[in-house]
Amino acid sequence: MCGNFGFLGKRVLEDGQELLPARVVEAFNQMGRETEIRGEQAGGGLTLARDKNNQITFVGEKVLNRKRNNLTQSLEDAFELVRHEATSKGTKPLESVVIGVWHYRYGTSSPPAILETHWHEWMPARNAIVWQIKDGEWIRSIKNVNHRITHNGDLDTFQIFGKQIDNANLGLWLERVLHTPNFTTGDSPKISGLMDLLITQGMWDASLKLAYQLEVAGSIEAAFGGRKPAKHAPNTAPSQQELSRWAEIYEEIWQKHNDAEILFHKEYLSHLEAQLLKASKDILPSQRSKEEQTAFVRAAIDAFLHNDLYRATRIFMSRAEGSFGLVTVSTLSEESLVLSSQGQPMTIGFNLPEAYMVYASEPAAVNSVLVGMPNSYRLDLDQEAGEVALVGTNSVTVYSMAEGRELLESELEKRSMPMQNNPYIQLPKVETQDPVASDIQEIPQVLKAIEATWLNPRSCNSQSAEHLLSLLIEKVKRFDEKREKMLRTGLANELEQSQIVDFLITGIENSLWVGERFAQDLKTLFPHLNIKTLSANRVLRQLQYDLQSLNLSKDSIVLMISQSGQTFPTLHATHALDNLYRAGAISGLFILTGELNSRMGFAIAQSYVKGAAFSRRIFTNGSGQRTAEPATLTAAAAHQTLTELLLYLAHRVRQVFPDSSPLGMTLTEESLAILETIKADFLDRSVALITGTTARGMRLKSPENRKLIRTGRKWALHVTEVPLAWAIHAVYVLVVLGWTIPFGYIIPITQMILLLILLGLFFPHDLISRILTLLHPVLTLADIGIAIFGPWLWTLGLRYLQRRQLLARTGKRVLVIGDVPWVHQLLESYVSKLFSLSYGVASLDIHGANPQDHMLHQFGHRVTRGTLVLLGVPDGRRSQIQRCDEDAAIMTGKQSDGVRNTGTGPEVVALGHNPAIARKGFSDAIILRSRTNALLKETVPLEQQAVIEALTEARFSSFERLLASYVLFWALAKQVASFPLLKYQHWKSQSRTRVATTAAPVSGMNLGACLSNQATKQGSVTKTIGNE
């Protein structure tokens, strides 16, 4: 869940002598803010410069981000000091280019630590003899050699000696081969060690070291004295002294045969090989065969002539197992970088007029710098095929690992996306101080915009819906044909018992919960559809190990939901399912994302080049890239998009089959018209009243919105009462004890208060003195009591003044959210993220449950004085089923309210549409005004009414409760986050993992191998389909 990003451009006059000029720092800030969603635990940055000896060197810094700090700001603050210090010691910028390489980390293979933070190097900088061709001849020079990497993904194994070596053994082996100890535990540092081994061009000692391991050593045990790899085993790899001696021998011969033509004429190369082969008899043991000696020499020559940064990275990628968003940079290659992508994303962007390129794991980071720029384009590396790119300031060479060749310029041009006037690329969102508030305020506008896209038959959503409709129509026809056959043969029951999945819906967290609600409502509309929802992790696991258990067939349709379009399990499952789709094993594969341009779009072969044809397999909710981790707008937009899809399919199926009930369709056109009216009222009136913003972005002071904010702020008083009571007691102690500094004695507070009261009542002084003397022991005990129990006493005082429960349990409050599953699941995640950075003395324990089902069983025994309960209540006025659901929710609320001690129980706030819930005896009730009862015509048959009411509750009423809860809990968190000395950013978490881009927890590393055997598995699936 890490993120790479960086900059490489030509240096211009305005850059001055800054190692990283202001324009580059600004690009870093833009890209860093977008990359933070991939993890914000730690970060590192580096640049290339010239030291006082005119050698190219790295200048870099790493930081561990403090819990409530911003990583982008923290890293630049630290890195700027390091750059200034380097400059003061004589370090100068490169003459022709400026390079910036950054990485943000979320620890997976090891906990956050400076040592484990990227960038990584294995061998420290060292001076070495390097041969390079300049002006047509080989030049020998002493250069500073240092290689560093940043990496997003996981290195699982590396293939050498004919087998895959795991991480632990690989690290031990590299320590011996490179004669450099390393104390890291993560996987990425091993990549840096392998780069030290593989980058050998122009260096004989490094080339001989690599050649020995490739052609002579024979096994990993050869470096451990023939034993199994172990920390304390002897090191029997060629020593640095031996390698230096060998290099001297080879270099002496090389100096006599280093004609530049050696790269182009075999006879020159053969002559050099023959000379080196003679010399190798003094290097290799005599028992080595001539074939082994020849292989050793050839490997050394090949490594010396060709293993630059680009080729070394390609070799690594060809031998490594895992997932890689890899950046390699070297002091020997100051004007280029090598970027790699396999199982992890990597986006490259070029600004041709200004001669610079940027790259990032997060496409939005590249967009933030280049979108709208003329003559700028974006190229996304193919993470499924695996690609390695050598990039310069305005050039790129891409090597395809899958095809084993460099791609043609014409092939890259077809994949390049212009960054100006490209409808497939959205403009970045403007930053705000409170992203959660901004998202909530944008909900009416975005939901209305979603409706507009569905009214436009040429929109992408409408086109994709038409394609999905065509598949449903075909399914209906096949279903009817099969039913006719079954009826004739008396096997109708077997048709109903079929396990084949018609519609599979999958996602993770919010996407999955919204998808589950959609699946239930689709089933309500088309009862004969067999609809299944699974988490993307489970789908990914079953795709790898148990494909048949998914019960997919050539008639199955799959919908993948991911707001970011790159959540690891959903993205990798999309890749795999697209293979099944192209093989004809499933009939349709669709995705729903936050914006059109996404990794999942690439996975289903959607091109984003300007003017590219639309695949008609992508739904978007129009919410785009969002900064806030607590999801509001994104979940709301996804739910509303699926509502529009549901109604669209219903209308169109009814139009195609006006006189029948395809797939058991439960609604008539008249009933659908009523749902459309209810939807219009929801969008035009209800959403605005709840969020306090109209669809045009105008503020609206509605009673509902004010009540929600008022309730949230009242609950915030519960959360902040502990630190406030502490603060009052601290002032009390400060005054009482601090009085001794100027006056030499402690103030007897109770005596002082009594004295002031008596003076106010005009008691005589002698009487006051006698009273004080008489009551002195009691007053002293009272002072002791205040000193001991002061915080609790102040708490009672605060509660009394604020008109809150006096005897509620003190300390951290517990919040229980009771509503239907999809609502309480979304809210539990939302509120927990709102409070993820809160301080322990001002926080909440958050739980959620269904009051119509298991809430009482799950939380009834845990209800205490002052437990906060938000009870979502369906509107029982609409139908008998809704009445039962309302009664169940109210009963759960009353039973929770009945758990009392000292006469005090939980604080239950009911939230719903029926005004009657305000009279049920709860602590408070928030009524959302509704007109849906008036919109339901009495002429509609009862069975139609039941379906309409079920869909109204699922698609609109529960949605309104969700939106209302968003506002209430935002007001609660905002107030808590603003408490003096305990302030925090309520819109993010410490690790900032808004997008899970690495295995979470199911790995995708073996997916390709599993799917390579798909033909066999598909044979089984096809056989099952035939039997059906």
C-alpha positions, 0 to 999 in steps of 0.5 A: 500500500505504498506509493512511488512518485517523482520528477525528471526534467531539464534544468532551466535558468530560473532553477538557480543553484537549488538542488530541488528548484521551487517548481519541482518542490511544488510538483512534489507537494501536488503529487505527494498530497495525492499519493498520501491515500496509499499510506502515510506512515513514513516517507523518503526523498532523494535527488542527484547532485555533484559533490565538492569532488565533482562526483555524482552523489545522492542527497536524500532524507527519510522521515517517520510521520508522527501520528497527527502530522502530514507526511508531505509537509514533514518530509519536505521540511526535513529534506529541505534542511538536508539539501541546504546542509549539502549545499553549504558543504559544496554540493552543487546541482547537476548541470543539465537535469533535475531529479526528484525521487520520493516514496510514501510507505505503509508497512507490510513486510516490516513495521515503520522504521527509518531503516525500513523506509524507502529509498533503499540501498544495500551497498553504500556509496563507493569509488570504483573504476568504471569504463564508459564510451565517450566520443567513440572510445573507451574511457577509464575513470574513478566514479562514485557508484551508488544504486537506490530503489523505491518499491511498491508491492512485494518481493516473494522470491528470486530465481537463481541457481535454477530455483526460487529463493525466498526472502530470508535466504536471499538476504543472507546470501546477498550479505555474503555475495556483496560482503555488506551486512544489512539489518533490514527485515523487509523485502524491498531492501533485497531488491536494492541488493540485487541491483548492486549485484546486477548493475555491472556495466563498465566495472570488471569487479562487479561483472566477475562477481555476477558471472561467478554466481551465475556460472560457477557457484552452482547453488546458494549453499556455495556461499555458506561453505556448502551448508544451508543458509544461516546467519552464522555459517561461513562466508565462502563467496569470492572475497572482495580481495579476490574479486579485485585481483581478478578484475586487475587481470581482466582489466590489463587484458581489456586495456589492450583490446578495448576497441569501441568496435567490440560492441558491433563486431564478433571477431573483436569480441571473440578475440577478447574472449580468447584472451580472457579465457587464458587468464581465467585459468589463474582465477578458477580452480583447475577442476573447472571444465572448459565449458564452465570457464567459457561460460564464466568468461562470456557471462563476465563480458556480457555483464561488463558490456551490457548490464546498465541500470535498464538491463539490470532491472529487466533481468531482475523483473524476469527472475522475481516473483511478486508484485512490483511498482519499482523505481531504480536510480543510479549515480551512473545514470544521472539523466534517466530513471528506470520504472517497472510495473508488474502487479502494481501500477505505474503512471508516467507523464510527459510535458514536452514543451517544458521538457520534464516527466513525472511518474507516480503509482497513483494516476491522480498524482500525475494528473494533478501536475499535467492535466490541462497542460498543452502537448502533455500526455500520460502513459500507464505501464501495463501491470498485467503483462509487466513492463520496464520503462527507461525514461528521460526528460522527454523520451521513453523506451518500454520493454514488455516482459510478457512479449520479451521485446521493446515496444514500438513507438507507434504502439506507445503512441496508441496508448498515450493519453493527451492531458488537455481536453480529454473527456476520460480524465477528470480535473483534480478536486480543489483542496479544502480545510474540511474534506468531509464537510465539502463532500457532504455539501456536494452530495445533492449536486453529485446525485443530481448530476448522476440522474442527468447522466442516466437521462442522456442516452449517449452517456457512458452509464446509459450505454453500459446499461443498454449492453447489460440490458441486452444480456438480460434479454438474452437471459430471459429468452434462454430462461423461457426456452429452458422453462418450456423444455422443463415443463414438458419433461416435468423437471420444472423444480430442477430449474428453480433449484439451479445453483448457477449464478446469474449475477455476481456482485463483488467489492470490498468494504463500502463497495461490497455493502452497497453492492449487497443492498443492490443485489437484494433489491435486484432480486426483489425486482427479478425474483428468478435471478440467482444473485450472489454477492462475495467479497473480492478477496473471496472471489480472488481466492476462489479464482486461484484455488476453487473456480468451480465453487463460484458457480459461474457459467457462460450466462453469468454476469459479473459486476465489480465495484471499487470507488478507486478502481484499483483496490487490490483484490477487486482489481486483480479479480477483474483481470482474472474475470476478464480472461474468463469473459474473453474466453466465453466462460461468462457472458458479461463483466462490468465495473462501477468506479468513481471515475471513468479513467481507472485501473479496472478500466484498463483491466477490461481493455478500455482505452483512454486515448482521446477519441477511443471507443467506449467499451460499454462495460463501465459505470461511473458514479461521478464522485471522482478522486476524494481526499477524505477517508471517512466515506460520505459522497462516494458511498452515496454516489455509488448507491444512487448510481445503482438505484438509477441502474435498477430503475433503468433496467426495470423500465427497459425490460418492461418495454421489451416485455410489456405483456409478461413477467420476465424473470418473475418481474414484480413491478408494472410500468405504473408502479415504476412511475411511482418509484420515479416520482419518489426518487424525484422527491428524494433528489429535489427535496429530501437530500437538500433538507438533510445536507443543508445544501441544494443541488445548485450548491446553495446553503439551506437552513432546514430544520432537519439539518439544524437538528442533526448538527445540534444533536451531534454537537450535544453528543460531542459534549459527552466525548469532551467532558473528560478533558474539560473536567481535567482542565477545570481541575488543573486550574483548581490545583494551580490556583490552590497550590500556586497561592503558596508562591506569593503568599506562602500558604494554600487557599482553603477553597471551601472556607473561602467560599463559605466566608464570601457567602457569610459576608454577602449575608452581612454576618458579624465578623466575630460570628463568622470567625466562630462559624469558621472555627467550628466548621474547620474540620468539616471544611478541611475534609471538604477540601480533601474531597475536592482534591480527590474527587474534583474531576468527577464533581466538575463532570457533574457540574458540567452535565448539570449546566449542559442539561445532560444525564447526570449519572452517566458512566464517566470515561470513554463513551460507547456508540452503538449504531442500530440500522439495517446492515448496509447502513450500520456497516457504512456508518460504523466504518465512517465514524471509526475513521472520523475518530481514528486520530482522536486522543484517548481521553476524547474518543468513542468506541464504535459498534453497529448492529441491526435492531430488527435482528441481532442488536439486542443479543449482541449489545444488550448485555453491554449497555451501560449508563450513558451508552449512545445509541442512534436507532434507525427506524423504518417508516411503519406507515407504509406497509404491514412489513414496514410496520413490523420492521418499525416495531422491531426497531422500537422494541430493540430501542426500548429494551436497550433503554430499559437497561438502567443503573441508579435510574440512568440508562443509555441515551437513545436517539431515534432517527426516522420518518414517522413522527410517532417515534418522537412519542416512544419515550426515547431521549430524543427523536429526529424526524425526517420529513417525507411525502412518499406516503402521499405519492403512493396511489390507493389504486395500486394493487396490494402486492405492488404496494408491498414491492414499492414500499420495500424498494422505497425503504431500501433505495430512499428511506434508509438512504436518507437515514444514512445521509442524516447520520453522516451530518450528525456524526460529522458535527460530532467529530468536528466539535471533538476535533476542534477541542483546544490542545486535542485538535486533530484532522478528522478526515484522515487516519494515521496510516492513510490507507484509503486505497488498499493497493497490495494484498489485503489479505489475499495475494494475486501473485499466483493468479496468472499461473492459475489462469494459465490452466484455465482451459482445463477448469473451463472444461469442467465448468462447460460440462456443468453448464451442459448438464444444466 
